[in-house]
């Protein structure tokens, strides 16, 4: 178990390629913008369905 932990730590230090701060910032901005766009699309769809179903139910 001890050998496994030591080898895991060594692998994380030496073999894993970690992103730079600039890469992390650009990825974070991309995810934030994409999340806002998707939230707006879903909100518009919800508003549209609410309007359509409201009109449909008012007929009956």
PLY file of the C-alpha trace (Angstrom):
ply
format ascii 1.0
element vertex 60
property float x
property float y
property float z
element edge 59
property int vertex1
property int vertex2
end_header
0.00 0.00 0.00
2.84 2.36 0.89
4.58 1.64 -2.42
1.36 2.35 -4.32
0.94 5.74 -2.63
4.58 6.71 -3.23
4.38 5.70 -6.90
1.10 7.59 -7.31
2.62 10.76 -5.89
5.68 10.41 -8.13
3.48 9.92 -11.18
1.44 13.01 -10.35
4.62 15.05 -9.92
6.63 13.79 -12.89
4.38 12.26 -15.56
1.19 14.31 -15.47
1.09 17.44 -17.61
-0.66 20.14 -15.61
-2.28 23.10 -17.40
-0.85 26.57 -17.00
-2.70 29.37 -15.23
-3.49 30.99 -18.58
-4.97 27.74 -19.91
-7.08 27.36 -16.77
-8.35 30.93 -17.05
-9.29 30.56 -20.71
-11.02 27.25 -20.04
-12.92 28.76 -17.12
-14.09 31.70 -19.24
-15.15 29.34 -22.03
-17.17 27.19 -19.63
-18.79 30.25 -18.03
-19.80 31.73 -21.39
-21.11 28.38 -22.65
-23.11 27.93 -19.44
-24.73 31.36 -19.81
-25.59 30.71 -23.47
-27.10 27.31 -22.69
-29.06 28.78 -19.76
-30.47 31.49 -22.05
-31.46 28.94 -24.68
-33.22 26.79 -22.09
-34.96 29.86 -20.63
-36.21 30.89 -24.07
-37.44 27.37 -24.77
-39.24 27.29 -21.42
-40.85 30.66 -22.06
-41.92 29.52 -25.54
-43.44 26.28 -24.30
-45.17 28.14 -21.46
-46.71 30.58 -23.94
-47.74 27.88 -26.40
-49.25 25.63 -23.73
-50.95 28.59 -22.07
-52.66 29.45 -25.34
-53.54 25.80 -25.93
-55.07 25.37 -22.47
-57.02 28.64 -22.75
-58.83 27.17 -25.79
-60.28 24.38 -23.69
0 1
1 2
2 3
3 4
4 5
5 6
6 7
7 8
8 9
9 10
10 11
11 12
12 13
13 14
14 15
15 16
16 17
17 18
18 19
19 20
20 21
21 22
22 23
23 24
24 25
25 26
26 27
27 28
28 29
29 30
30 31
31 32
32 33
33 34
34 35
35 36
36 37
37 38
38 39
39 40
40 41
41 42
42 43
43 44
44 45
45 46
46 47
47 48
48 49
49 50
50 51
51 52
52 53
53 54
54 55
55 56
56 57
57 58
58 59
